[in-house]
Amino acid sequence: MPDDSSKSEPVVQSTGALDFSLRSPRLDELEDVVYRYVRPNSLNTTSRIRGLDGRLSLHGQRDFGVFTVRYGADLTVRLHPVDRASDDRLAFIMAESGAGQVAIEGQEYAFTAEQGTIIPAGPETFVSYRNDCETLAVLLNRSKLADLCTKLLGREIEQPVEFDKQFSLESAAGQSWLRLVRYAADELSHPLSMTRQMPAAAQQLEQMMGSALLLGHSHNYSAALLQPQPAAAPYYVKRAEAYIEARFAEPLSLADIAAHAGVSARSLQNGFQTFRNMTPMAFLRLIRLRRAQEALLRADPALATVTQIALSCGFSHMGEFAGLYRRTFGEMPKQTLWRALSR
C-alpha cells in the first residue's frame, strides 16, 4: 500500500488557479476531490480491489484545465446530471494507457490512445475504467467556445455549439489536436511556465485550444467554419471609401484620398485592387455614376438637365460621362431622366 506522504492537498492560487496532485489508496478520497473540483460523481467498483494505487492531478483554471486520473481498479464513475446554468463546461477525454468507455443518454463511446470522447456538462454520464486505464482530460468552457465560434464566423450563432462525441486522434486534425493537448498539459502543470505566471498567456493558450477544437473537430457549425471566408478589408480601405462617399462631388485626387486614409498612394492602390478588385479612382467614378443615376431618377425633366446633374456629381466632361453611364447602366443619361415621366 502506498505511503500517505505522497498525498498533497489541493492548492487554490490567488488567481483562482488550481494546482494539485493526489496519490491515495482510498477511492472515497479520489471521489471527493473529483466531486469538489471537477463534477459531482459517485464510484461503483466492478471487481475486488487489493493494493489500490489511485492517482489524480488537476492544473489550470476551473474553465480551462487539464485533469489526469488513474483509479487502478475496474470501476464505473457516475457523473451526476448538472444544470448548464451552473456548469457549462465540456471535457475532452482520452486514455494515456489502457482504455475506457463513456455512456451518455443511451449511447456508448470508447476512449483509447487513438480515440477521444467529448463529454458535455448536463446529462447523466457513466465513465467506465479498466484497472490499467489512465486518462488525460481537457476542461473547456462551452460559452467561451460559442463566443469564439461567433468571432471565427463573423456573425452571431443561433444554437449552442454541439460537438460530435467521438474524436479520432489518428487523423491529421486529431494528431494536431493531440500535440496541442500535450503542450497545454505541460504548460499548465509546470510551475515555471509562462501560463502559470501570466494570466494573459493562459488566456492565449485557452483561445488557441478552443480554436483548434472548433476547426479540427466536427460540430454543428463545422461546415460554415470551413467555407472560405471573404477577407476583411483593412481600415485604410474602409476609411478611403467613407471619404469618397462623403466628398464624391469634389475634385478629388488619388493623393487627397491616400492622405486622408493615412497611407501612401501605392498602398491604397494595392489595398483597393486586393479587396475591391478596382482602383480608388474607379471606385470614385462608380460612386459618382450611382449618385448621378439616383439624381436623374428623382429629377423633373422640365426643370433639370443631364449636364446640371453630371456637374453636381463631380463630372466635368459630358462626353466621358455619357459613355461611362451607358456602359454601366445600359442606357443614356437622358433616357434615365425621361423615364421619370412614365412613373
Secondary structure, DSSP 8 states (H G I E B T S, - for coil): ---GGG----EE-TTS-EEEEEEES-HHHHHHHHHHHT--EEEEESS---S--EEEEEEE-SSEEEEEEE--S-EEEEE----TTT--EEEEEEEEES-EEEEETTEEEEE-SSEEEEEESSS-EEEEE-TT-EEEEEEEEHHHHHHHHHHHHTS--SS---B-SEEESSSHHHHHHHHHHHHHHHHHH-TT-HHHH-HHHHHHHHHHHHHHHHHHS-BTTHHHHHS-------HHHHHHHHHHHHHTTS---HHHHHHHHTS-HHHHHHHHHHHTSS-HHHHHHHHHHHHHHHHHHHS-TTT--HHHHHHHTT---HHHHHHHHHHHHSS-HHHHHHGGGG-
